[in-house]
Amino acid sequence: MADRRWILADAFFLTRPTLVLVAWIFLLAGAQPLFVAGNDGPFFNLLLLLLQYSCVLGSAFIINQLHDLDGDRINGKCEILTRGYLSESFALGLAWALFALGILIALALGVGNVILTLVFYLLTAIVYNKPPLATKDHPLFGPLTLVLGSLVLVIQGAALGGWEFFWFGLLGILPITVAGLSITLLTTIPDISGDTAVGKKTFAVSYGVDRTWLTSVVLMLLAVVLAVVTHDWLIFWPAAAATGVILYGMLSAPGGERAGFAARWSIFLMALTLVPTFRFFGVVMLIFFLGAREYHKRRLDLCYPSLGLDDCGCSRQSPPSGPGPGADPAQAERETAKDA
């Protein structure tokens, strides 16, 4: 049941702000050439773009969770909805309100920005989630949809310098996009039990854990090569380090137990490379990490977010891999079939 004392915090964390910050990496990577070498760049417009996408992404993530409730119950995720802290109708209303607010902010950055924002939302909220396409249930089209969405983010970051700067910003798209695809495939491993139970055909479900690990390593190595070719050293170093992290995870726990660890550290390493240019991003990440840890500890008895190196004293570590606490995949599958 909803608790009025927690309703604002529940609503905020329902938007998956951890993933919003991950999307900020692509926006900031696209904008980074504008701000290097002591150039202040269009800082106010950058803040508007980040605020705009915090709303739009929050809306898209809520829509995604509403369509993934069956699998999330098994995987022990989205507990704000699966425990009934917020109703599905409230979540849907919040999603559309955030989308409207995001588009209003986007208007301040011009019509081209609005069009690209709508393309992003179409890809990540509609094409990815809703039939007849619902690419999230396809092992190849699902990751491809997310890659196209990340391309839009990098392009919008680059376009802050004006469309004459746009083509220069495009040089940095391939390395970070391929690295993002590598991490996206990794994230399908921890959810393999729940996704299998509800019939989702993710990459890990369709091709197995071993091939998913191997594909992720190959893609991250490709990102390293592309970074060298494009002289994108800001992506080269974290991608090279992430390759080592993924190899460690694959070799030390080939069954997939360290997939979440490898994905989180790969993302964290890429985020760190942006902090020297965007110091405020480092401050935001630190404040969010501390606040999110306190919320999840007190509200859900969950250690989240976590880089896998500490223990906050909660009974559960996060993100969970496989069935959630007390969940029976077979029972969940029966309940899903019954609901259908």
N, C-alpha and C positions, 0 to 999 in steps of 0.2 A: 504494500500500500504506500501511497505517496505520503511523505513527511514534509510538512510545510517548512520545517527548519532547514531542510536539505534541498528544497526544490530548485533554488538558483544554482547551487553547485551541481546537482544532478543534471539540470538542463545544459550547463556549460560542458560537463564531461561527456554528455551524450553526443556532442558534436565531434568527438574524437580529436581533441586538440593536439594530442601527440602526433597524429598523422597530418594535422594541419601544419605543424612545424616542419614535418618532412617535406611537404609541398613547398613551403617557404624556401627550402634549399634550392629547388629548381628555379623559382622566381629570382632569388638572389644570385644564382649562378648566371642567369641570363643578363642580369643588370650589372654584374661585377665589373666588366670592362669600363663602365661609365664612372666608376668610383675609385679606380686604382690610381696610383701615382699622385696621391694627395688631392685628387679632384673630388669636390663635394657631390657632384652629380645632382640630379633632380630628386633630392631627398624627400621632400614633401609628397611628390607624386609616388615615390616608392612606398611610403607609409600608407598612402591611399590604396595602392595596389595590394599590399599585404592585408589591410583591413578588409578590402573588398573580397579577397579570396578566403579570408577567415570565415566570412559569412557564407559565401558560395560553397566552399568545401564542407563547412559544417552541415549545410543543407544536404549536399550529396552524400555525406557519410551517414546521416540519419536515414535517408532513403535506402541506402545500402543495407543498414542494419535491420530495417523493417522487412526487407526482402530476405534476410538471412537468419531470421529468428530461430527456425528449426535447427539449423546447423549450429548456431551460437549456443543453444541450450545444451547441445551435446558437448561442444568444445569449451563450455564454461566461460563464454564471452558475452559481451553486451548485457551484463547483469542488471544494469539500470532498467532495462525493459523486461528481461526474462524474470526478474524478481518482482516486477510490478511497481517499482519505485516511481516510474512515470508511465502513463497510459500510451497506447499506440496512437490514439487520436491526438493527444497532446504533442507527441513527437512529430506527427505529420504536420500539424499546424505550425510548430516551431520551424520545421524544415522549409515550408513555403514562406514564412515570415523572413527567415534568414536569406532566402533566395531573393526576395523582393528588395531587401535592404542592400544586398550585395550589388544588384543591378543598379540601384539608385547611386551608389558610390561609384560604380563603373562609369556612369554617365559623365562624371567630372573629368575623366581621362580621355574622353572622346568616343566617337561612334565606333572606330576600329577596335578599341578596347572592349566595348560592349559586345561586338560581334564575336570576337575571340572568346570572351567569357561565356557567351551562349553556346559556342561550339564545345568548349570544355565541359559545360554542364550537360549538354546533350550526350557527350561521350561517356562521362563518368557516372551520371545519375540515371540516364534513360537507356542508352544503348547497352551499358554494362549490366543494368539491373532488370529491365522490364522486357517481357515478351513482346513481339516474337523473337527479337534478337537475343536479349539476356546473355551477353557474351561471357559473363562471370562463370557460367556453367560450361564453358568450352575451354579445353586445355590450351589452345593457341590464340583464339580470338580474344579471350579474356585478358591475358597479358598484353596483347597488341593494343587493345582499347586503352589500357592504362598508359602504355608507352606513348600513344598519340596524345593522350591528355597531358603527359609530362612535357611533350614537345610544345604544346600550346603555352604552358607555363613559362618555359625558357624563352619562347618567342616574345611573350608579353613583357618579360623582364627586359629583354634586349630592346624592345620597341619604346621603352621609356625615354631613350635618347633621340626619339624621332625615327621615322621610317627610313631616313637616310642612314641611320646607324644600324638598322635592322640586319643588313647582310653581314656586317661585322660580327654582330652578336650570334649569328647562325653558326659561326665557326666552332663555338663551344657546345653545340647541341649534341653531336654524336657521342663523344666520350661519356658525358654524364647520363645520357639517355640509355646507352647500352649498360652502364653500371646500374642504373635504376632497374632495368629489366632483369639483370642478374639477381638483385635483391628481391624483386617481386616474385620470382620463381621460388626463391628460398622460403618465403613466407607461406607458401602453400604446403610445406612439409608438416609443420606442427598441427595443422587443421585436418590432416588426412583422415583421421577416424570419423570425425563428424561429417566431413564432406562426403565420404563414402556412404555413410549411413543414410544421408538424405538424397543421394543420387547426383551430387555435384561432380562434374567432370573437370576438376582442376588439373594443372600440369602434373602435380605429384600423384594424384589419383590415377591419371591416365597412363603415365610413363614410369611410375615407380620412384621410390626415394633415391636409389642409386643414380639413375639417369638425371634426376632433378639436381642432385649435388654436382654431378659432372657438368651439366649444361651451365649451371650457375658459375662454376669455376672458369669455364671456357669463355663465357660472356664477360666476366670481370677481367680476364686476361686481354680480351679484345678491346675493352675500354682502355686498358693501359697502353696498348699499341696505338689506338686512335689518339690518345692524349699526346703521345710522342709525335705522331704525324702532324697533329694540329698545333703542336707546341703549347698544349694546355697543361702546364705543370701544376696548376692548382687542382686539377683532377687526377693527374698522374700519381702523385704521392698517396692520396687516400685510396685510390683504386689499387695501387700496388700493395698497400698495407692490407686492404680488404681481401685481396687475393690470398694473402697468407692466412688471414683469419678464417676464410671459407675452407681453405685446404686443411687447416687445423681441425675445424669442426667436422669435415668429411672423414678425415683419417682417424680422429680420436673417438668419434661416435657415429659410424656410418649409418646406423639405424635412424638417425634424424633427431636425436635428443639435443644436439647442439645447433640445430638449424636456426632457432630463434636467437640464440646467442650470436651466431655469425651475422645474421641480418641486422640485429641491433647495433653491433659494433661497426659494421660496414657503413651504416647510416650515420652513426656518431662521428666517425672519422671524416666523412665528407662534410658534415656540419662544421667541424672544427676548422677546416680550411677557410671557411667564410668569415670566421670571427675577426681575424686581423683587419679585414676590409670593413665589415659591418659589426662593430663592437657591441652595438645595442642588441644584436642577435644572440651574442653570448650571454648578456644580462637576462634577456627574455627566457632563454633556455634554462638558466640556473634558477630563476624565480619560479618558472613553471614546474621544473623537476621537484623542487621542494614542496610546492603547493599540491602537486598531483600525488606525491608520495603520502602526504598527510591525509588527503581526501580518501584515497584508496585504502589506506591503513584503517582509518576510523570508520569509513562507510562500508567497506567490503572485506575487511581483514585480508587485504591483498597487497603484496609487495610489487607495486607498479607505479611508475616505470622503473625498470631495472636494467643494468648492463650485465647482470649475471655474476657480479663479483662481490655482492654484499647480501646481507640478510637483515631486513628491517624489523624482524621479530614477529612478522605475521605468520599465520598458519599456512598460507599459500604463497608460492612464488609465481611470478607472472612474466610473460604471458603463458597461460596454461597450454600444455601440449596434450592433445587428445581429449577424452571425455572430461567434463567438469566434475566437481566434487559430487559424488553420489550418483552421477549420471550413468545410465545403462544404455549404450548405443542401440541395442536391439529393441529395448522398450521405446526409446525415442523414435526409432524408425516406425514402430507400430503406431505410435501416437500421431506421427506425421501422416501416415497413410490414412488413419482414421479421420484426421482433420480434413484431408483432401476429399 
